[in-house]
């Protein structure tokens, strides 16, 4: 926190007023940015004008000494505390499946991929048949009857027809297929409307073979479903997994998802702790605060001057990746040799990805 802001928030009243506007972790690039946000927030509601106007006046007097500052998550006062939502995290474990279980999961992933493409095509057809250009319209045109827009609930109800036409879908849990509809809903809405910040993503693409690699099990996993090294999932039975470490104390398993990678199968357990963690009441000071500067020549430099170099995992493996990519391009499409070459290339890409994740986790823990 910058010194000008720290001086402004000496009193609990000013700090409380500041927290009405600034969210934990929010960054302000200048004092003018904070003043503009406070003014736009409070000018509509005149309640408590005395205290708010005093804070605005103090802030306006400090405009001359600009510097970047932020509100750390741990900031608090003795008069009140910041609430925190239930803590959630995911645990990724390795699966050891039998040949029958692997074939079953592969079939379910393939059926889910086909269902994803079909439901996405339904939405594209509705979009093309019902949209109209604003700046152009033909003089003679046929206006078809407008169709209802496919949404999550209509496509979920239509799963009954899919199971009737294709009986193999009956073997997949219903919540797993409904999760596929939720993925289509999310990706299509982000393309048309954007996310909560208004940022729109690109046009959704159909998933080819190998591009759809995970299925989710939304049924709650109860404690009796985890027995030793096995976890029981609906319609597939007990799956053997490797416990890399015990589950954190106080966390409960909520849902699961199976992911297929080039080196095997993994299961992601969604954990939740409903207890509200207690935040540290210590105000941020120079002793318990660290500043970092992300750069291009080096990965980061902290406030003590320590520099962490970029490991360049991708650059070091670039020649091997080019060599493996040439092997793939020289093989005939659809042949077994091409599949083997693709698998070798995928393993190399996965290794680079794991190296990057390992470096990020270790650096974050060190900081």
N, C-alpha and C positions, 0 to 999 in steps of 0.2 A: 504494500500500500504506500503510495507516495506521501511525502511529508505534508504538503498542503492539505490533502484529504484527511490525514491523521489528526491534524490540528482542528479541522472542522468538526470531527466526530468525537470530541472529548466528552460531551454530555450524552447521557443515555437517550434524551429526547431527540437530538439530532441524528444519532445512530439509528434509532427506530424509524424516523422519517425517511432516512436514506434507504433502509432495507425494504420500505414499502415499494420502492421503485426498482432498486438494483437486485437482480437475482444472484444467488451464490455462483461464483465463477465467471460472472459477466465482466467483460473487458471494456474500458472506456479509453479511447485514444487521446482525449484531451479533456480539460475542464469544461470547454464549451460544449462538448458532446453530452456531458452529464447535466449541465445547466439546461440544455435544450430538452432533455428527457424529463427532468424534474418539472420544468415549466409546462410541457405538454401534458404531463400527468396530473398536475395539481390545479391548473388554471380552470379545469372543468368543475372540480369539486372544491368549493370554498371553505369546507369544514377545517377547523384548526388553522386559520390563516395566520395567526400570530406566530406560532412556532415555525410554520413553513416559510413564511415571508422572511423571518430572521435568518433561516438557513440559506435561502436564495440570496439574500443580501451578502452574507458572509462568503458564499461561493463566488458571487460576482466580483467581490473585492480581490479574490485570489486568481482571477483570470490571467493576470500578467505572468504568474509563475506556473506555466504549463508543464506537465509531465505525465507520462503514462502511469495509470494505476488501475487496480482491480479490487474486487471484493472476494477474499478467500472464503472457501466453504466453511472453514472452522471458526469464522468470526462470531462472537457472541458477547453478551453482557450479563451481569448478575441478575438484571431485572427480567430477562426473558431469554429464551433459547430458541434455536432454529429446529423445526421438526424435519424429519427425514422419513421417506417412504420405506416400505419393506425392502430389504436388501435381496437382490436376485443375482444369480450367477449361473454359469453353465460349466459342466464337467464333461470332458471328452475322454472316453475310455476305448480301448481296443477290444474288438470282438474276436472270438475264436469260434467260427461257425463250422458246422458240418457241411458236407457237399449238398445235402438236401436243403438245408437252410439257406445256403448261398443261392441255389437255383430258385428257391421261393422268393427271396428278396430281389433277385435280379428280375424275375417276372413281375413282381409288384411295381418295381421302379419303372419298368418298360410300360406297363399299363397306365401308371400315373402320368408318364410322359405323353402318351397318346391322348389321355383325357385332358391334359393341360392344353395341348395343341388344338383339340376339338373345341373346347370352351373358349379359347382365345379367338379361334376362327369365327365362332358365333358372334362375338362382340365386334369383330372387324366387319362382318357382313351387316350387322345392324348399323354400324357407323357409316358405311358407304351408302346404304339405302336410305338413311334418314337425314343425312347432313345436306346442307345447301350452301353454295358459295355466296358470300355477302356481296361481292363486287361484280358478279356476273350471273345472268339467268337467261336461258334460251327462251325465244319467243314462243315456240311450240314444244311443250314437254308434257310428259305423263306423270302425274303425281300419284304414286302408289299409296296405299293405305299404310299409315304409320304403324310400326310394330312396337311392342313394348320393349323397353331396353332390358337386355339380359343383366341381371344382377346376381349377387351371391345366393340369395334365397331361391330365385327361380331356377338357377342352374343346379342348386343343391336338390331341389324337388325333382328335377329331371334325371337324377341319378337312378331313380327307380326304372325308368325306361332303358337306361344304359345297361343295367343289370339284367333286364329281360332280354335285350338283344344280344348281349355278350355275357353269358353266364360266368365267365372267368372273373368278372369283377365282384362276384359274390364272395370270393375268398378273401378280399381285401377288407379290412375294418372300415366301417362307414365314416368314422372321424378322420381317417387317413385320406379318403377321397374328398371329404369336405375341406380339408386343409389345402388340397389342390385348387379347389374353387376360390379359397381365400387368397392364394397366391395370384391367381388370374385377376381377381378383383383389385388387389393392391397394385400390381404392375400396370393395369389398364387405367386406373384412376390417377396414378402418378404421371402417366403420359398426357391425359386430358386436363386434369385439374391441378396437378402438382401436389407436393407434400404440405406439411403444416406451415412451412416457410414460403410456400408458393413456388418452389423450384421444381420445374418439370423435367422428367427424365425422357430418354429417347423412346422411339416407337418400339413396343415389345416385339420380340422375335420368337419364331417357333423354335422349339427345342429339338435339335437333331439327336441322333443316337450318341449317347455318351455325354450329352449336355444337361441331362436331368439326372442328378446323382443322389438325391435324398428323399426320404419319406418321413413324415412325422406321425407320431402316435399321441393324439390329444387326450386319450383317456387317462385320468389320474392314476399314477403309479402309487399304490399303497405300500406300507412297510412290509406286508407279508409277500409282496411280489418280488422282493429282493431277498434271496436266500443264498448266503455264502457268496460264491463266485457266479451265480446265475441270476438273471433278471427275467421275469415272465412278462411277455407282451401278448396282446390279444391276437388270437388266430394263428400264432406261430409258435407259441410255447416258450420254453426256457432257452435263453441264449447265454452262452458262456462268455464272460468278459474278464479282463485283467484289471484288477484294482491297482492302479499306480500309486495311489495314496488313499487313506480313509476319507470319508465325507466329512466336511467341517461340522463341528458341533452346533446344534441348533437348527440346521438346515433340513428341509424335507424335500423329497423328490416329487416334482409336479408332473412333468411330461418327459417324453423321450423322442429322439429322432435318430434314424440310422442313415449314415453317410457312407457312400462307396467311393473309395479313392483307389489310386493305382496300386498302392501297397497293401490294400486290405479293406476291411470294413470297420467302421467306428460307430459308437453310439454316444450321443450327446444327451446328458441328463440335465434337465432344467431344475435348479435348486432354488428354494425360497426360504428366507428366514423372516417370519412375521413380526419378530420383536424389533422395536425401533432402536437403532443404535444410539448411544449417548455421544454427542459431539463434544469435543474438547472445549472447555470454557476459556481457554487461554487466548487472549487477543494476539493478533499477528504482530511480531516484532522482527527486528533484523536478525535475531538469533535463531528463530524458528521459521524463517522464510528463506527460500532459495530462488534465485533468478537464473534463467537459462536463455540462451540466444541460439536459435537454430540457424544453421548456415549451409553453404554449398561446398566450401572447401573442407570443412569439418562438420561432423554430425551435430555437435552442440558445444557450447562453451558456457560454463556456469559462472556465477558471480565471483568465485574465488580465482578464476583464470584457468581452471583445469579444462583441457580440451580433449574431447573424445573424437577420434578419427572415424571416418566412414569405413566399414569393413570391406565394401565393394564385393559382396558375394556374387552378384550377377555378373560384374565385369570379369571376375576371375573364372567364371564358368562359361563365358560367352563363346569361346572357341569350341568347347565341347558341345554346347548347344547347337552351334552352327553345323558341326560335323554330324550330329545325330539328326538334325533337320534335313541335311542332304540325303542321308540314308532313307528317310521317309519319302522324300520327293522322288527318289529313283525306283521305288517299289511300285508294283502294279496295284491299282486301286482294287480293294476287295480281296486281295491275296492274304494268306496267313503271314507271309514275311512282312507285309506292310503293317499288320496288326502288332507283330512283335516289335517292329521298329518304333511304332507309335508308343508302345508301352515303355520302351527304354527311354524315349524322349520325355514322356510324362513323369517317369521316376526322377529324371534329372531336374525338371522344373519343380517338382515337389520338394526335392532336397534344398534347392535355393530358397523356396518359400519357407521351409522349416528353419533354415539358417537365419533368415531375416527376423522371423518371429522370436527365435531364441535370443537374438541380439537385442531386440526391443524390450523383451521382458527383463532381461538381465540389467539393461541400462536403467529401466524404470525402477527396478528394485534397488539399484545402487543409489539412485537419487533420493 
